[in-house]
Amino acid sequence: MQKLCQWEKGIVKWTDGRTLYLSVPFTWLMDQANEIAAKFDGLTVIGGPGTMKPTVYEGFDPVELHNFQATFTTRGCPNRCSFCAVPKIEGEFRELPNFRPAPIVCDNNFLASSKVHFYKVVTALQKFPEIDFNQGLDARLFTPLIADALGRLNCRVRFSLDHTNLVGVVKDAIDLCRKRTTKRINIYVLFGFNDTIDDALYRLEIVRSWKLFPNAMRYQPLDARKKNDYVASGWTEHDLKRIARYYNRLAWLNGIPFKDYWL
């Protein structure tokens, strides 16, 4: 089985002639990007998600530079969740007819694509020994037909549980996935955004009760210039750090109840 590559999480830089290109993945790296640009003796083009606007690098595929095994087959997402930057960065949802097949699929809502596009992508991915749907699949769109089609792939599937009212939907998707697609499942859980500590703990613990390790994702404002600087009303910095550190280390801490874990 192939080993999927790790991401280059910082700023990716490359030059073309006298032009320096910077692909910035996070808003809190923009100050660093501007410093790099100021020191370069020539034209600098700064793009990427960190700029919070659509970017087109003529002749270059930045995602391939961040991870050569990664690809997009669609861009955008029709859901427009208030905590998500995708609509601002990628624009309207659209299918990419000439996508580059690769084993790490980064689509923000792959299941929102048409049936024709969906099956075209699944067919193209069958040549890879392992597939990772990296950004997550919309549990509300995960049907038996989808589950069976993805079951043709040796894949890892990711869902998200960002709101308590979606617990039932996500649980149904997990059960279906385990039966007809794969048992390699990860669950993203956003916390610190329009929730309470009790609500976040409920979602994290219910994922744990499903015999899965949640990926606890601390909310970052769309314009954050410093990572992990935002603390919502009703939360403390200690609460946010404690939840992130505990639930993202369950491989080692699973025998310790959260109430007994202290920083």
C-alpha positions in Angstrom: 0.0 0.0 0.0 1.4 3.4 -0.9 2.2 5.9 1.8 0.4 9.2 1.3 2.6 12.3 1.6 2.5 14.8 4.4 1.4 18.4 3.5 3.7 21.3 3.3 1.8 23.4 5.8 3.7 26.6 5.5 4.1 29.1 2.6 5.1 27.5 -0.6 7.5 29.6 -2.7 8.7 29.3 -6.3 10.1 31.5 -9.0 9.5 31.9 -12.7 12.1 34.2 -14.2 12.1 37.4 -12.1 8.8 36.7 -10.5 8.4 35.2 -7.0 5.2 33.3 -6.3 3.9 32.7 -2.8 1.0 30.3 -2.0 -0.2 31.1 1.5 -2.5 28.5 3.1 -3.6 30.4 6.2 -4.5 34.0 7.0 -2.1 34.1 10.0 0.8 33.6 7.6 0.1 36.7 5.6 2.4 38.9 7.6 5.2 36.5 6.9 4.3 36.4 3.2 4.4 40.2 3.0 7.9 40.2 4.7 9.2 37.7 2.1 7.8 39.9 -0.7 9.3 43.0 0.7 12.8 41.4 0.7 12.5 40.1 -2.9 14.2 42.2 -5.6 11.5 41.7 -8.2 7.8 41.1 -8.8 6.0 39.1 -6.2 2.6 37.4 -6.6 0.9 36.4 -3.4 -2.1 34.0 -3.6 -3.7 31.1 -1.8 -6.4 30.6 0.8 -4.6 33.0 3.2 -5.4 35.9 0.9 -9.2 35.2 1.4 -9.8 35.7 -2.4 -9.7 33.6 -5.5 -6.3 33.1 -7.0 -5.2 31.9 -10.4 -1.5 31.1 -11.0 -1.1 30.9 -14.7 0.7 27.6 -15.5 1.0 26.4 -11.9 -1.0 24.1 -9.7 -0.2 25.3 -6.1 -2.0 22.3 -4.5 0.5 20.0 -6.2 3.4 22.1 -4.7 1.8 21.8 -1.2 1.4 18.0 -1.7 2.1 16.4 -5.1 -0.4 13.6 -4.3 -3.3 16.0 -3.8 -5.9 17.2 -6.3 -9.2 19.0 -6.7 -11.9 17.7 -9.0 -14.4 20.5 -7.9 -14.1 23.9 -6.4 -16.4 25.7 -4.0 -19.3 24.5 -1.9 -23.0 25.3 -2.2 -23.6 25.2 1.6 -22.0 28.5 2.5 -21.6 27.8 6.2 -20.9 31.0 8.1 -17.7 29.7 9.7 -16.2 28.6 6.4 -14.0 30.6 4.0 -14.4 28.3 1.0 -17.1 30.5 -0.8 -14.8 33.6 -0.5 -11.7 31.8 -1.6 -13.1 29.5 -4.4 -16.2 31.2 -5.6 -19.3 29.3 -6.8 -19.4 25.5 -6.8 -18.2 24.1 -10.1 -16.8 20.9 -11.5 -13.4 20.8 -13.0 -13.6 18.8 -16.3 -9.8 18.4 -16.7 -8.9 17.5 -13.1 -5.6 15.8 -12.4 -6.3 12.3 -10.8 -4.4 12.0 -7.5 -4.9 9.9 -4.4 -5.7 12.8 -2.0 -9.0 14.4 -3.0 -9.3 17.9 -1.5 -12.8 18.8 -2.8 -14.7 20.8 -0.2 -18.0 19.1 -1.2 -17.3 16.3 -3.7 -20.8 14.8 -3.2 -22.5 18.0 -4.4 -21.2 17.2 -7.9 -23.3 15.7 -10.7 -23.7 12.0 -11.1 -21.7 12.1 -14.3 -18.8 13.9 -12.6 -18.9 11.7 -9.5 -18.6 8.5 -11.5 -15.9 10.0 -13.7 -13.8 10.8 -10.7 -14.4 7.4 -9.0 -13.3 5.6 -12.2 -10.2 7.8 -12.5 -9.2 7.1 -8.9 -9.4 3.3 -9.2 -5.8 3.1 -10.4 -4.5 4.2 -7.0 -3.9 1.7 -4.2 -5.3 4.1 -1.6 -7.5 7.2 -1.7 -8.1 9.8 1.0 -11.1 12.1 0.8 -9.2 14.7 2.7 -11.7 17.5 3.2 -14.7 15.4 4.2 -17.9 14.2 2.6 -21.3 15.8 3.3 -23.1 13.2 5.4 -26.5 14.5 4.2 -25.6 13.5 0.7 -24.1 10.0 1.5 -26.6 7.6 0.0 -26.3 3.8 -0.6 -25.4 4.4 -4.2 -22.6 6.7 -3.2 -21.5 4.3 -0.5 -21.3 1.4 -3.0 -19.5 3.4 -5.6 -16.8 4.6 -3.1 -16.6 1.0 -1.9 -14.8 0.2 -5.1 -11.9 2.2 -3.8 -9.6 1.4 -0.9 -10.3 4.7 0.7 -10.4 6.7 3.9 -13.6 8.7 4.4 -14.1 11.8 6.5 -17.3 13.4 7.7 -17.9 16.4 10.0 -20.1 16.9 13.0 -20.3 20.7 13.4 -23.8 21.0 14.9 -25.7 18.9 17.4 -28.7 18.7 15.2 -26.7 16.6 12.7 -25.8 13.8 15.1 -28.4 11.4 13.6 -27.5 12.2 10.0 -23.8 11.7 10.7 -24.4 8.5 12.6 -26.5 7.1 9.7 -23.7 8.0 7.3 -21.1 6.3 9.5 -23.2 3.1 9.7 -23.8 3.0 6.0 -20.1 3.7 5.3 -19.0 0.9 7.6 -21.3 -1.6 5.9 -20.7 -0.7 2.3 -17.6 1.6 1.8 -14.9 1.4 4.5 -14.3 1.3 8.2 -11.5 3.8 7.9 -13.5 6.9 9.0 -12.5 10.2 10.6 -14.8 12.8 12.0 -14.0 16.5 12.0 -15.6 18.3 15.0 -15.6 22.1 15.0 -15.7 23.7 18.4 -15.6 27.2 19.8 -18.0 28.6 17.3 -21.7 29.4 18.2 -21.6 26.6 20.7 -21.0 26.0 24.4 -18.4 23.8 26.2 -21.2 21.3 27.0 -22.4 21.2 23.4 -18.8 20.7 22.1 -18.1 17.9 24.6 -21.4 16.2 23.8 -20.4 16.0 20.1 -16.9 14.9 20.8 -17.9 12.3 23.2 -20.7 10.9 21.0 -18.1 10.5 18.2 -16.0 8.6 20.7 -18.9 6.4 21.6 -19.1 5.4 17.9 -15.6 3.9 18.4 -14.0 6.7 16.4 -11.4 9.3 17.3 -12.7 12.9 16.6 -10.5 15.5 15.0 -11.2 18.4 17.3 -10.9 21.6 15.2 -10.7 24.9 17.1 -12.5 27.7 15.3 -10.4 30.3 13.6 -12.1 33.6 12.4 -11.9 34.0 8.6 -9.6 37.0 9.0 -7.4 35.7 11.8 -3.9 37.2 11.8 -2.8 35.0 14.6 -3.6 31.3 15.0 -5.7 30.3 18.1 -6.1 33.9 19.2 -9.9 33.9 19.2 -11.9 33.0 22.3 -15.7 33.0 22.0 -18.0 34.2 24.7 -18.6 31.5 27.3 -15.2 30.0 26.6 -11.7 30.4 28.1 -8.4 29.9 26.5 -7.8 27.1 29.0 -11.0 25.3 27.9 -10.1 25.6 24.2 -6.6 24.3 24.7 -7.7 21.5 27.0 -10.3 20.2 24.6 -8.0 20.4 21.6 -5.1 18.7 23.3 -7.1 15.9 24.9 -9.4 14.9 21.9 -6.6 15.1 19.4 -4.4 12.8 21.5 -6.9 10.0 22.2 -4.6 7.4 20.7 -2.6 7.9 23.9 -5.3 9.3 26.3 -8.3 7.1 25.5 -8.1 5.4 28.9 -8.4 8.7 30.8 -11.8 10.4 31.0 -11.9 14.0 29.9 -12.9 15.1 33.4 -9.7 13.7 34.8 -7.4 15.3 32.2 -5.6 18.5 33.1 -3.1 20.5 31.2 
